[in-house]
């Protein structure tokens, strides 16, 4: 999986920062996804409360012998409120036919791991 990122207002090397309406859309979709999971799961709420940061992504993957996909989202430092807008991409080879949309929520317990994710991606 590859990623590109842009911190609130600035552009990271190789990344184009989403602007205005796109950021608003990413923020709204991320909040919707996170709120839904936290409302449905007490254990997810406990993990979220302990997390120093989180990331939420909305993704699409398509496959027809080879697969490719990607999505966009935001990583949030809970202490500072800093938002880092990111794009993810993936590719693979194997059996599969179809299109799938899915959401990913990552909760980070350790600052070092969160910073590495935001600065370098996975």
C-alpha positions as CSV (number, residue, x, y, z in Angstrom):
1,X,0.0,0.0,0.0
2,X,1.4,3.4,-0.9
3,X,0.3,6.7,0.4
4,X,0.7,10.4,-0.1
5,X,-0.1,13.0,2.5
6,X,-0.7,16.7,3.1
7,X,-0.9,18.3,6.5
8,X,-3.6,20.9,7.1
9,X,-2.8,23.6,4.6
10,X,0.7,22.5,3.5
11,X,1.7,20.0,0.8
12,X,4.0,17.1,1.6
13,X,6.5,16.0,-1.0
14,X,4.7,14.2,-3.8
15,X,1.2,15.0,-2.5
16,X,-1.3,17.4,-3.6
17,X,-3.3,18.8,-0.7
18,X,-7.0,18.5,-1.1
19,X,-8.6,22.0,-0.9
20,X,-11.8,23.5,0.3
21,X,-14.8,21.3,-0.7
22,X,-12.7,18.2,-1.0
23,X,-11.4,18.6,2.6
24,X,-14.9,19.3,3.8
25,X,-16.1,16.2,2.1
26,X,-13.3,14.0,3.6
27,X,-13.9,15.5,7.1
28,X,-17.6,14.9,6.9
29,X,-17.3,11.3,5.6
30,X,-14.6,10.5,8.2
31,X,-16.8,11.8,11.0
32,X,-19.7,9.8,9.7
33,X,-17.7,6.6,9.6
34,X,-16.1,7.1,13.0
35,X,-19.4,8.1,14.7
36,X,-21.2,5.0,13.3
37,X,-18.5,2.6,14.6
38,X,-18.3,4.3,18.0
39,X,-22.1,4.3,18.4
40,X,-22.3,0.6,17.6
41,X,-19.3,-0.7,19.6
42,X,-18.4,-0.1,23.3
43,X,-15.0,-1.8,22.8
44,X,-14.3,0.5,19.8
45,X,-15.2,3.5,22.0
46,X,-12.8,2.3,24.7
47,X,-10.0,1.9,22.2
48,X,-10.8,5.3,20.7
49,X,-10.7,7.0,24.1
50,X,-7.2,5.5,24.7
51,X,-5.8,6.4,21.3
52,X,-3.5,9.4,20.8
53,X,-4.5,9.7,17.2
54,X,-6.6,8.0,14.5
55,X,-7.0,7.8,10.7
56,X,-10.2,7.2,8.7
57,X,-10.2,6.2,5.0
58,X,-12.9,5.6,2.5
59,X,-11.6,3.1,-0.2
60,X,-12.6,1.4,-3.4
61,X,-11.0,-1.7,-4.9
62,X,-11.6,-3.3,-8.3
63,X,-10.4,-6.7,-9.5
64,X,-10.4,-8.6,-12.8
65,X,-7.4,-11.0,-12.5
66,X,-5.4,-8.0,-11.3
67,X,-6.6,-5.7,-8.6
68,X,-6.1,-2.0,-7.9
69,X,-7.7,0.4,-5.5
70,X,-7.3,3.5,-3.5
71,X,-9.0,6.0,-1.4
72,X,-8.6,9.1,0.6
73,X,-8.9,10.0,4.3
74,X,-7.5,11.9,7.2
75,X,-5.2,11.2,10.1
76,X,-6.0,13.3,13.2
77,X,-3.7,14.0,16.2
78,X,-6.2,14.1,19.1
79,X,-4.0,16.3,21.3
80,X,-3.3,19.1,18.8
81,X,-6.2,18.6,16.4
82,X,-3.7,18.6,13.4
83,X,-5.3,16.9,10.4
84,X,-3.2,15.2,7.8
85,X,-5.0,14.5,4.5
86,X,-3.8,11.3,2.8
87,X,-4.4,9.1,-0.2
88,X,-3.9,5.4,-0.2
89,X,-3.3,3.0,-3.1
90,X,-2.9,-0.7,-3.5
91,X,-2.3,-3.2,-6.3
92,X,-2.3,-7.0,-6.5
93,X,-2.5,-10.1,-8.7
94,X,-4.8,-13.0,-8.0
95,X,-8.2,-14.5,-8.5
96,X,-11.0,-11.9,-8.2
97,X,-13.8,-10.2,-10.1
98,X,-15.7,-7.3,-8.8
99,X,-15.7,-3.9,-7.1
100,X,-15.7,-3.3,-3.4
101,X,-16.0,-0.2,-1.3
102,X,-14.9,-0.3,2.3
103,X,-13.9,2.0,5.1
104,X,-10.8,1.7,7.4
105,X,-10.4,3.1,10.8
106,X,-6.9,3.0,12.4
107,X,-6.5,3.8,16.1
108,X,-2.9,4.6,17.3
109,X,-1.8,4.0,20.9
110,X,1.8,5.2,20.5
111,X,2.8,8.6,19.3
112,X,5.9,7.2,17.6
113,X,3.8,4.8,15.5
114,X,1.3,7.6,14.7
115,X,4.0,10.0,13.6
116,X,5.7,7.3,11.4
117,X,2.3,6.6,9.7
118,X,1.7,10.3,9.1
119,X,5.2,11.1,8.0
120,X,6.0,8.0,6.0
121,X,2.8,6.0,5.4
122,X,2.7,2.3,5.7
